[in-house]
Amino acid sequence: MYNEIIKLPFQKALSKLNINEEVDIILEFPKNPEHGDLSTNIAMQLAGKLKKQPRQIAQEILDTIEYDKELINKLDIAGAGFINIKFSNKFYSQALKNIYEIGNNFGKSDKGNGIKVNVEYVSVNPTGLLHLGHGRNACIGDTIANLYVWMGYVVTREYYFNNAGNQMNNLAKSIYARYRQQLDNPDFPFPENGYHGDYIKEIANDLINGNSDKLIEENEENLTIIRKFGEKWCFGKIKKTLERMSIHQDVYYNEDSLYSDGKIKDVIDEFKKKQIAYEKDGALWLALSKMGLEDDRVIVKSTGEPTYRLPDIAYHREKFLRGFDLLIDIFGSDHIATVPDVLAGVKALGFGPDKVKVYIHQFVTLTENGEQIKMSKRTGKSYTLDDLLDEVGPDVVRFFLLMRGISTHLEFDLGLAREQSDKNPVFYLQYAHARLCSVFDNAESKGLKLNDDVDFQLLQHETEINLIKQLLTFPDFIELACNKGEPQVLADYLRELAAAFHVFYHDCRILGVGDKLSIARLALAKVTLIAMKNGLTILGISAPTRM
């Protein structure tokens, strides 16, 4: 609606002024609402090109522009040349009518136009249980995938893992040691680089109970059996934990297949062909210095073992070859140093690094009463993601892991997470949704139902207009959260929406004010309910009808 009411008149005015410069008419919300409902810096954008003062350009635009005065109350110039726009209440009633007609799809967009996007997240190797950092990665990645779906992209959710190599051998040896300790030799030595978590004892115990054949002898055949058992056990636990947070992957891609299918060899051959890979000290190096980076990097060690940069480059190449237009990676901050190297390798293979978006999230600290905690009072052990889910539930875990910018260190306040009041931001949003549902239950009990005959112009109260203003921006915040890769943007928006609704609910009676006004206010509540539910759905949070 902004495009039709605002951008089109501005474009026509520029055309009449013979200003044919390519410029995007950016509309922003002024920090001070007294300045208007929207503002544009179009005059500042044109000043350099036209060699005029911004205020002069702004005045020329205002002298020329033709607009619907029933929908726009005022256009004026502020500061260095901003043009402020003040809408009429009729504009807001018409805008609400448009949203109401959209219905349950409010917030969805076709801007993605069917572009194929691969979102890779979690990607934990099957050697243990998920911890809070993994949880943050999972929630961020899944929500970003949801945002892209809502923006009209075709999204594939992918989990990349490795079930080969030393870490899996260490898992097998760790399980074997605990197996022997529990079965026949309490003093059996534990491997120096083994996994010490109590879950290893659980795997060993399940192995004892599930195998009639005793795997006493430490040979390659038995260790292979144990490794496969441990991998299946760990993956089963990982998937169940993710399911508890309503996270499901479409594809599980095994790094080892890059080797078995010859993809790694293909990449090495391509690098050599392009003369950007060379041998030195028995190792194979990638000449990143030829690609604009400072240092060359080893991609195959002198032992013949590839470094992690090589399979990462091959994996991204493979995703492009699978037909994806855009690749999105969600990584922890420990990956930040390798990203430029991988992108340079991708570019060298002929694929645009601008088609790869990498989002780096910081780590999570669990706190209570301002103090960091590492051990669960319930179990006396280090907190796993499952422990946290048991304690406060998936909705709280998911929202708390999303409600801060991904580039900031996250302190997960366990005390606040346990709160079952509006102090807890999750309950605050869910309570708003439940209250909205109760409005319709009450209306139905009084025989009042929504229909197509709604007089939206009856909505003139300041809090009604403020709520409509808030609703109008819902699609913008979905798009902003998607473009920035920041689910927290949408979480913050929903809190503002809930606050605007609570003020409206307090100031404006919905029922018992005459059927026409009640119906209009019910329509406003309906759109608010849809926006709240859709927003919570994108964040992966449930929307209860009663609390």
Secondary structure, DSSP 4 states (H G I P E B T S, - for coil): -HIIIIIHHHHHHHHHTT--------EE--SSGGG-SEEE-HHHHHHHHHTS-HHHHHHHHHHH----TTTEEEEEEETTTEEEEEE-HHHHHHHHHHHHHHGGGTT---TTTT-EEEEE-----TTS---HHHHHHHHHHHHHHHHHHHTT-EEEEEEEE---SHHHHHHHHHHHHHHHHHHT-TTPPPPTT---SHHHHHHHHHHHHH-SS---S--HHHHHHHHHHHHHHHHHHHHHHHHHTT---SEEEETHHHHHTTHHHHHHHHHHHTT-EEEETTEEEE-GGGGT-SS-EEEE-TTSPBPTHHHHHHHHHHHHHTT-SEEEEEEEGGGTTTHHHHHHHHHHTT--GGGEEEEEE--EEEEETTEE--B-TTTSSBPPHHHHHHHH-HHHHHHHHHSS-TTS-EEEEHHHHH--STTSHHHHHHHHHHHHHHHHHHHHHTT----S---GGG--SHHHHHHHHHHHTHHHHHHHHHHHT-HHHHHHHHHHHHHHHHHHHHHS--SSS-HHHHHHHHHHHHHHHHHHHHHHHHHT----S--
